[in-house]
Every structure is written in C-alpha cells, then in structure tokens.
Amino acid sequence: MTKKFKVYKLCKVKKILKKYPILLINHTLNLNSKSWSIVEKKLINSNLKYYKLNNTLTKHTLTNSIFSNFKPILSGSLCFIYPKKGNNFESNFYEQIKINKTIPTLALKLNRKIYSKNQLSTISTLNYKKNVGALNKTLKKILKTPYYKFKNSK
C-alpha cells in the first residue's frame, strides 16, 4: 500500500471512532462473496453503513487512544457498522444483532466506552431516559424496603 492510502485509512478509522457515538464492531472472517453481498443488502435496507478495517492500521490507531483496552479483540477481519444519519441506530440495534448470524457482533462502542456482547445482553434498550427511569424505579423499591430485611437476610 502506498503511504497516502495508509494515511487515508488511518484518518478514516479515527474519524469513524470520533464521529459516531453508537458503533457496532462485527467479525467478518468466515464470509465469502455471496454471503457478504447478502449481509450488505441487509445493511443497506436497515439504513446502516459499514467500513471494513485493516487490522494493523486499526491496532496502531487504538494504541494511543482511549480505546486501548479494545486492542485484544482485534484478531481477524473486522467491520464497523454505523447509522447513515445521526443516532437513529437505537431501533435497529437489536435487529442488527439478531439478523446477522453470519457476522457475529463482538462489541458496541457507545459514546466513549466499549461493551462486549455479554454486557449488551443485560441491557433492554439503548435509550438513556428509559434506562434512567428503570434505575429510578429500582432505587425507589430498594429504599422503601426496611433495613432489617437486608440485615436478617445474611
């Protein structure tokens, strides 16, 4: 690869990581051209974009960033999936994880944190207001229970 092309790809990865607050990281190793074209059609129909990563350049980008803990996940060919317009990814998020059995989801970048697939299975929605409301209800329930119930449960 020429130097200019490497610099362009490096800048593209940095731009995607900075610009999109919600970003899916998928594994695309076991795909042939037919299965990739099917996945590509599903992504286009869901109003999603993708970018296939170059591993060495991506590892170089992540070593000096806030995502340095993400570096061990990078093994094999990966793909970033992100929404075409703004943050309308919330509705397509769970559909995307379920639809693409051929390209498994490894992680989700949400704002400045990366969550693994196991961590995502416990979240019911990506909507901030709904999550805060659920936390509020849980705290109200816990505060209403008397202290002696917690003390005697040990």
N, C-alpha and C positions, 0 to 999 in steps of 0.2 A: 504494500500500500504506500502511496505517496504521503509525504509529510502533511500536505494540505488536507488530504482526505482524512487522515488520522485526527488532525486538529478539529476538523468539522464534526466528526463523530463524537469526539470528546466534548465539544461545546454543546452538541445536541443532547447528550446524556445529562449534562449539567442543567441545561435549560428545562428538560422534562422534569427532573427532580425538583427544581425550584418552582416551576410554574404551576404544576398540578398538585393540589392538596390531597386528592384521592387518586391512588395509583395501584393497580394490581400487578404483581410480579408472577409470571407464569413460566413453567418449564416446557420447552418445545423440542426436546431431544428426539422423541420417538415419532416424528412426523415425516411422512413422505409428501410429495407434491399434491396428491389427490386429497389427503386428509387436511393438509394446510389450506387448500382452496375452500373446503367446506367450512373450516373454522373462520377463515377470512370473510366469507359470506355472512356467517352468523354475527361477526363483529360489526360489519357494515350495517346489517339490519338492526342492530342494537344501538346504533349511533355511537360507536366506540372506535377509537384509533388504536394502532399498535406500533411498536418500534422494537425490532429485533436487535439485541445487544451484542456487541463484540466483547467477549469476556475480559481480555487483557486491558482494554481501554476502560471498561467499567470498574475493574478492580483498582486501577490507577486513580480513577475519579473518587472512589469511595474511601481510599486510604486516608486522605486528608480532609474528610468531611464529617458531618455529624452522624452519618450512616456507616461508620467504620465497623460497627458490630454486625452489620449485614453481610460483610465480606465472605464469611464461610458458606453462605447459601449459594454463592456464585460458583456453581460447578455444572458445566454443560451449557447448552444454549438456552438463553432466557429471552423473555419478551415482556416489555412494559405494555399494559393496556390501560388507556385513559379515555375520559369522555371527550367528545368533539367540542362541546360547549360548556364552559363553566363547571358547576358542581352537580349536574343532573345525573350523576352516576349512582346516587343512592337507590333509586328504583331498580336499576339494572344490576346492582351488585350481587344479590343472592341468586338471581337468574344466571348471571355470568359464571358463578362458581359451580352451579349445578349443571349448566348446559355443557360446558367444555370438559368432558371426561377425558378427551384426548390430550388436552394441555392442562395438567393439574396446576392449581393455584398454590404457590409457595408462600406468598406473603402479601400484605396490604400495607402500603405507605399511606398513613392518614396524618396530614399536617406534617409534623416533624418526627413522627415515630413510625416504626415498622412493626407490624403484628404478624405472627405466624398463623397458619391455618387453624391450629388448635385453639389459639386465643380467640379467633374470629367465630368459632362455633358457639361460644357463650354469649355473644352479642346478638340481641334481637333486631336492632336497627342501627343505622349509622346516623340517624337524626339526633343532633345534640340535645334539643329540647325534650324529646321523648326519653332519652337516657337520663337526663337530669330529673325529669318527673318521676321516673322509676326509682331513682336514688332517694328522692324526697319522700316517696311513699314508704320505702323500706326504712328510712330513718325514723319516720313518724311511728311506724309499727314497733320498732325496737325501743323507742323512747317511752311508749305507752306501757310496755311490759314492766312489771315491778322488778326491782333489783334482786329481791330474794329468790325469784325464779332462776336467775342466772347463777346466783350463789349456790343454791341447792343442787343444781344440775351437775356439778363437778363430782 
